[in-house]
């Protein structure tokens, strides 16, 4: 039962007056935001607001929705205390939303990483939330950029500390590309929880250092999310990526925010949500333009193209690919962020090949997948993806010998990785070869893949 403070909520009344809302208008905004966030059963009207003003506290998630409504309208963060609801706890699923202040964000990331390390089922087995990314993208686009302030905590830090975090994240990223998400993820999460979240919560530093700290922490949280995605832990991945986006927002890092939005688009495509993928890609394009990064725009536009291809909209896909090629021609290596250095001609070709695969065009898939193999040899997981994609291109054309030969190469690469996505590529290849299942080379390849990758074995035969 909702608690009742003993006095009218004067704080809420003052905020309503400052924002210029009517009671009916505030209720409508809360319900509309709740719809965007996936809370479709909220039914508030002017009478509900009158009860809140008399001192009734609504149940979660409504207090959090109220803070967001006022924060966006007034152009500065509004806390639960300023709403007269200071004793209301954060919603259990707070990690799926963008907290209103840097301190709140630090607390959410601390709790998220703690729950991850403890292997709490509600986190590690959570499903993809259909509303979470749309809400985060909307807030990224429309909410005013909050001013970061100096921090007066107990632990003094400087730029040297921030650089150490970036160096560690870079080293983790190299290992992730070489080994897959499963091998290094526990170490990344432990580092985030034990070393970084205490700094976010307790640092004493200038405004500039605090911004850089939040940007570096956003990179690390993005990597933790990407690794969870690589293991098909989709709900957990969403939570890390949303908190990474929040930290990038407080850091004022438009480019990194766009990269995180592009990663969200990538995941949405993987879980067959093309409309969300396109929305995330559009938000990422806006960030890329504001950051002055044509390469980030290229990445975002090709993600949009992939979303169109997944919807079987060949015309829109083709138009997006032409735009991506135009922005790619404007790129240069000068002042390129390290987190974007992976996006080169080979990676671009691979993304185009994915578009043609989604459209069922085998020859074009083959053409671009072949180009993608001219890639940095350090990206072992990426090579496994690209070789499997080439095999799929051959399978679509009925070139079974080529498909199976390349498929074996992809299986060998995947066997050295801890990556559910890499296994999924082999599974897709086997699906494309299924119409030819009686052919000898296809039968032999299926047995080879199942022997090398136990996750592909029929469930009945697993022990």
SERO-482886 format. One record per residue (C-alpha): x, z, y; residue in one letter. Coordinates in steps of 0.5 Angstrom, whole numbers, plus 500, padded with zeros to 3 digits. Layout:
REM residues N
REC   u   w   v type
REC   X   Z   Y    A
...
REM end
This chain:
REM residues 463
REC   u   w   v type
REC 500 500 500    X
REC 503 498 507    X
REC 505 504 511    X
REC 502 506 518    X
REC 507 509 523    X
REC 503 514 527    X
REC 504 510 534    X
REC 502 503 536    X
REC 507 498 536    X
REC 509 497 543    X
REC 515 493 541    X
REC 511 488 538    X
REC 506 488 544    X
REC 512 487 549    X
REC 515 481 544    X
REC 508 477 544    X
REC 508 478 552    X
REC 515 475 553    X
REC 514 469 548    X
REC 507 468 551    X
REC 503 468 545    X
REC 496 469 544    X
REC 494 474 537    X
REC 491 467 534    X
REC 498 463 536    X
REC 502 468 533    X
REC 498 469 526    X
REC 498 461 526    X
REC 506 461 527    X
REC 507 466 521    X
REC 502 462 516    X
REC 506 456 518    X
REC 513 458 517    X
REC 510 462 511    X
REC 508 455 508    X
REC 515 452 509    X
REC 518 458 506    X
REC 514 457 500    X
REC 509 463 501    X
REC 503 459 501    X
REC 498 465 500    X
REC 499 468 507    X
REC 492 469 511    X
REC 493 472 517    X
REC 489 471 524    X
REC 488 474 531    X
REC 485 481 527    X
REC 491 481 523    X
REC 496 481 529    X
REC 491 487 532    X
REC 492 491 526    X
REC 500 490 527    X
REC 499 492 534    X
REC 495 498 532    X
REC 501 500 528    X
REC 500 497 521    X
REC 506 494 518    X
REC 505 488 514    X
REC 508 487 507    X
REC 514 483 506    X
REC 516 477 507    X
REC 512 477 513    X
REC 516 482 517    X
REC 522 477 516    X
REC 518 471 518    X
REC 516 475 524    X
REC 523 476 526    X
REC 524 468 525    X
REC 518 466 529    X
REC 521 470 535    X
REC 528 469 534    X
REC 527 461 535    X
REC 522 462 541    X
REC 526 467 545    X
REC 532 463 543    X
REC 536 470 541    X
REC 536 474 534    X
REC 530 479 534    X
REC 531 484 529    X
REC 526 488 525    X
REC 528 494 529    X
REC 526 490 535    X
REC 519 488 532    X
REC 518 496 531    X
REC 519 495 524    X
REC 526 498 523    X
REC 524 501 516    X
REC 522 495 513    X
REC 527 493 507    X
REC 529 486 507    X
REC 525 482 502    X
REC 528 481 495    X
REC 529 474 495    X
REC 533 475 502    X
REC 539 470 500    X
REC 534 464 500    X
REC 533 465 507    X
REC 537 465 513    X
REC 538 472 516    X
REC 537 473 523    X
REC 544 476 525    X
REC 551 476 523    X
REC 551 483 520    X
REC 545 481 516    X
REC 548 475 513    X
REC 554 479 511    X
REC 550 484 508    X
REC 546 479 504    X
REC 552 476 502    X
REC 555 482 500    X
REC 549 484 496    X
REC 549 477 493    X
REC 556 477 490    X
REC 555 484 488    X
REC 549 482 484    X
REC 552 475 481    X
REC 558 479 479    X
REC 553 484 475    X
REC 550 478 472    X
REC 543 480 474    X
REC 538 476 471    X
REC 534 475 477    X
REC 540 471 480    X
REC 544 468 475    X
REC 538 465 471    X
REC 534 463 477    X
REC 530 457 478    X
REC 531 452 484    X
REC 526 454 489    X
REC 523 448 492    X
REC 522 451 499    X
REC 528 454 500    X
REC 532 448 503    X
REC 527 445 507    X
REC 526 452 511    X
REC 534 453 512    X
REC 535 445 514    X
REC 529 446 519    X
REC 532 453 522    X
REC 539 449 522    X
REC 536 444 526    X
REC 531 447 531    X
REC 533 454 532    X
REC 538 456 538    X
REC 545 457 537    X
REC 546 465 537    X
REC 552 467 541    X
REC 557 471 537    X
REC 560 477 540    X
REC 567 481 539    X
REC 566 486 533    X
REC 568 493 534    X
REC 569 495 526    X
REC 574 499 523    X
REC 579 494 520    X
REC 583 490 525    X
REC 584 482 524    X
REC 587 476 527    X
REC 588 469 526    X
REC 593 470 520    X
REC 588 473 516    X
REC 583 468 517    X
REC 588 463 515    X
REC 590 466 509    X
REC 582 466 507    X
REC 583 458 508    X
REC 589 458 504    X
REC 586 461 498    X
REC 580 457 498    X
REC 584 451 498    X
REC 587 453 492    X
REC 581 455 489    X
REC 578 448 490    X
REC 584 445 487    X
REC 583 449 481    X
REC 576 447 481    X
REC 577 440 481    X
REC 582 440 475    X
REC 578 445 471    X
REC 571 445 472    X
REC 566 450 476    X
REC 566 455 470    X
REC 574 457 469    X
REC 575 459 476    X
REC 568 461 479    X
REC 569 469 477    X
REC 575 469 481    X
REC 572 466 487    X
REC 566 471 487    X
REC 570 477 486    X
REC 575 475 492    X
REC 568 473 496    X
REC 565 480 494    X
REC 572 485 494    X
REC 576 482 500    X
REC 571 478 504    X
REC 565 481 505    X
REC 568 488 507    X
REC 571 484 513    X
REC 565 481 515    X
REC 562 487 515    X
REC 567 492 518    X
REC 572 487 522    X
REC 575 489 529    X
REC 577 482 533    X
REC 575 478 538    X
REC 569 473 539    X
REC 574 467 537    X
REC 577 470 531    X
REC 570 473 528    X
REC 567 466 529    X
REC 573 463 525    X
REC 572 468 520    X
REC 565 467 519    X
REC 567 459 518    X
REC 572 461 513    X
REC 567 465 509    X
REC 562 460 509    X
REC 567 455 506    X
REC 568 460 501    X
REC 561 461 500    X
REC 560 454 499    X
REC 565 453 494    X
REC 562 459 490    X
REC 555 455 491    X
REC 558 449 488    X
REC 561 452 482    X
REC 554 455 480    X
REC 551 448 481    X
REC 557 445 477    X
REC 554 450 471    X
REC 547 448 473    X
REC 546 455 475    X
REC 541 452 481    X
REC 538 458 484    X
REC 544 462 484    X
REC 547 456 487    X
REC 542 455 493    X
REC 543 462 495    X
REC 550 461 496    X
REC 549 455 500    X
REC 544 457 504    X
REC 548 463 506    X
REC 554 459 507    X
REC 550 455 512    X
REC 548 461 516    X
REC 555 463 516    X
REC 557 456 519    X
REC 551 457 524    X
REC 554 463 527    X
REC 561 460 527    X
REC 558 454 531    X
REC 561 450 526    X
REC 557 444 526    X
REC 561 440 521    X
REC 562 445 516    X
REC 554 446 517    X
REC 553 438 516    X
REC 558 438 509    X
REC 554 444 506    X
REC 547 440 508    X
REC 550 434 504    X
REC 552 439 498    X
REC 544 441 498    X
REC 542 434 498    X
REC 547 433 492    X
REC 544 438 488    X
REC 537 436 490    X
REC 538 429 487    X
REC 541 432 481    X
REC 535 436 480    X
REC 530 430 481    X
REC 528 432 488    X
REC 529 426 492    X
REC 524 427 498    X
REC 528 434 499    X
REC 535 430 498    X
REC 533 425 504    X
REC 531 431 508    X
REC 537 435 507    X
REC 541 428 508    X
REC 538 427 515    X
REC 540 434 517    X
REC 547 433 515    X
REC 547 426 519    X
REC 545 430 525    X
REC 550 435 524    X
REC 555 430 523    X
REC 554 426 530    X
REC 554 433 533    X
REC 561 434 530    X
REC 563 427 532    X
REC 565 426 524    X
REC 563 419 522    X
REC 566 420 515    X
REC 561 426 515    X
REC 556 421 517    X
REC 558 416 512    X
REC 557 422 506    X
REC 550 424 509    X
REC 548 417 509    X
REC 550 415 502    X
REC 546 421 500    X
REC 540 419 503    X
REC 541 412 500    X
REC 541 416 493    X
REC 535 419 495    X
REC 532 413 496    X
REC 534 410 490    X
REC 532 415 486    X
REC 525 414 489    X
REC 526 406 486    X
REC 526 404 494    X
REC 531 399 493    X
REC 530 396 500    X
REC 531 403 504    X
REC 537 404 499    X
REC 540 398 501    X
REC 539 399 509    X
REC 542 406 508    X
REC 548 403 504    X
REC 549 398 510    X
REC 549 404 515    X
REC 554 408 511    X
REC 559 402 510    X
REC 558 401 518    X
REC 560 409 519    X
REC 565 409 514    X
REC 569 403 518    X
REC 569 408 524    X
REC 573 413 520    X
REC 580 415 521    X
REC 585 421 518    X
REC 586 424 525    X
REC 583 431 525    X
REC 580 430 519    X
REC 577 437 516    X
REC 581 439 510    X
REC 574 440 506    X
REC 572 433 508    X
REC 579 430 505    X
REC 576 429 498    X
REC 571 423 501    X
REC 575 417 501    X
REC 574 410 498    X
REC 574 411 491    X
REC 569 417 492    X
REC 565 413 497    X
REC 565 407 491    X
REC 562 412 486    X
REC 556 414 490    X
REC 554 407 491    X
REC 555 406 484    X
REC 550 412 483    X
REC 545 409 487    X
REC 545 402 483    X
REC 545 407 477    X
REC 538 410 479    X
REC 536 403 481    X
REC 537 401 474    X
REC 542 395 476    X
REC 548 395 471    X
REC 552 390 474    X
REC 553 393 481    X
REC 554 400 477    X
REC 560 397 473    X
REC 563 394 480    X
REC 563 400 484    X
REC 564 405 478    X
REC 571 401 477    X
REC 573 401 484    X
REC 572 409 484    X
REC 577 409 479    X
REC 582 408 484    X
REC 582 415 485    X
REC 586 421 487    X
REC 589 424 480    X
REC 588 431 481    X
REC 580 430 481    X
REC 580 431 473    X
REC 572 433 474    X
REC 571 427 478    X
REC 574 422 474    X
REC 570 424 468    X
REC 564 423 472    X
REC 566 416 474    X
REC 569 414 467    X
REC 562 416 464    X
REC 558 412 470    X
REC 562 406 468    X
REC 560 407 461    X
REC 553 407 463    X
REC 554 401 467    X
REC 556 397 461    X
REC 550 401 457    X
REC 545 398 462    X
REC 548 391 461    X
REC 548 392 453    X
REC 555 391 453    X
REC 556 396 447    X
REC 563 396 445    X
REC 565 397 453    X
REC 560 403 454    X
REC 563 406 447    X
REC 570 406 449    X
REC 569 408 456    X
REC 564 413 453    X
REC 570 416 449    X
REC 575 417 455    X
REC 569 421 459    X
REC 568 425 453    X
REC 576 427 452    X
REC 576 428 460    X
REC 570 433 459    X
REC 572 437 453    X
REC 578 440 458    X
REC 573 442 463    X
REC 568 448 464    X
REC 563 443 467    X
REC 555 443 465    X
REC 555 437 470    X
REC 560 433 466    X
REC 557 434 460    X
REC 550 432 463    X
REC 553 425 465    X
REC 555 424 457    X
REC 548 426 455    X
REC 545 421 460    X
REC 550 416 457    X
REC 547 417 450    X
REC 540 416 453    X
REC 542 409 456    X
REC 545 408 449    X
REC 539 410 445    X
REC 535 403 445    X
REC 541 401 441    X
REC 542 407 436    X
REC 542 403 430    X
REC 548 400 432    X
REC 555 402 428    X
REC 559 403 435    X
REC 553 407 438    X
REC 552 412 432    X
REC 560 413 431    X
REC 560 414 439    X
REC 554 419 438    X
REC 558 423 433    X
REC 564 423 436    X
REC 561 426 443    X
REC 557 431 439    X
REC 563 434 435    X
REC 567 434 442    X
REC 562 437 446    X
REC 558 442 442    X
REC 553 443 448    X
REC 550 436 445    X
REC 549 438 438    X
REC 542 438 436    X
REC 539 445 437    X
REC 537 446 429    X
REC 545 445 427    X
REC 548 450 432    X
REC 550 457 430    X
REM end
